[in-house]
């Protein structure tokens, strides 16, 4: 759906564009893949949840990236 929205509508700095971006977030699945301190991106994830997005974060040592590094065959 996002691919069908003209980029100019998504990048404008006005109230109607902001409302459109918030509507598009509702129900979207957003994956954050981060490195470093796990708590650093918490505000961004909280904001995404506030707008109705389903958030999944991979940012701790016990996540899927560690299993990949260890040579696990399945994630």
C-alpha positions as CSV (number, residue, x, y, z in Angstrom):
1,X,0.0,0.0,0.0
2,X,2.8,2.4,0.9
3,X,4.3,2.0,-2.6
4,X,1.1,3.4,-4.1
5,X,1.3,6.7,-2.2
6,X,3.2,9.4,-4.0
7,X,6.5,10.3,-2.2
8,X,5.6,14.0,-2.2
9,X,2.6,13.3,0.0
10,X,4.7,11.4,2.5
11,X,7.5,14.0,2.8
12,X,5.4,17.2,3.0
13,X,5.6,19.1,6.3
14,X,1.9,20.0,6.8
15,X,-0.9,18.7,9.0
16,X,-2.7,16.7,6.3
17,X,0.6,14.9,5.4
18,X,1.2,14.2,9.1
19,X,-2.3,12.7,9.4
20,X,-1.7,10.5,6.3
21,X,1.6,9.2,7.7
22,X,-0.1,8.4,11.0
23,X,-3.0,6.6,9.3
24,X,-0.5,4.5,7.3
25,X,1.3,3.5,10.5
26,X,-1.9,2.0,12.0
27,X,-1.7,-1.8,11.7
28,X,1.7,-1.7,10.0
29,X,4.4,-4.1,11.1
30,X,7.7,-2.3,11.9
31,X,10.9,-4.1,12.5
32,X,13.7,-2.3,14.3
33,X,17.2,-3.9,13.9
34,X,19.6,-2.0,16.1
35,X,23.0,-2.4,17.6
36,X,24.3,-0.9,20.8
37,X,22.4,-0.2,24.0
38,X,18.9,-1.8,23.9
39,X,17.2,1.2,25.6
40,X,18.5,3.8,23.2
41,X,15.7,3.3,20.7
42,X,12.9,2.8,23.2
43,X,11.3,6.2,22.5
44,X,11.1,5.5,18.8
45,X,9.5,2.1,19.3
46,X,7.0,3.6,21.8
47,X,6.0,6.3,19.4
48,X,5.5,3.7,16.6
49,X,3.2,1.7,19.0
50,X,1.3,4.8,20.0
51,X,0.4,5.3,16.3
52,X,-0.9,1.7,16.1
53,X,2.1,-0.1,14.6
54,X,3.0,-3.6,15.6
55,X,6.6,-3.3,16.7
56,X,9.3,-6.0,16.8
57,X,12.8,-5.1,17.9
58,X,15.9,-7.1,17.5
59,X,18.5,-5.4,19.7
60,X,19.8,-7.7,22.4
61,X,22.5,-10.3,22.4
62,X,20.0,-13.2,22.9
63,X,18.1,-12.4,19.7
64,X,18.3,-14.1,16.3
65,X,21.5,-12.4,15.3
66,X,23.4,-14.4,17.9
67,X,22.0,-17.6,16.7
68,X,23.1,-16.7,13.1
69,X,26.6,-15.9,14.3
70,X,26.8,-19.2,16.2
71,X,25.9,-21.1,13.0
72,X,22.4,-22.2,13.9
73,X,20.5,-23.6,10.9
74,X,17.1,-22.2,11.9
75,X,16.0,-18.9,13.2
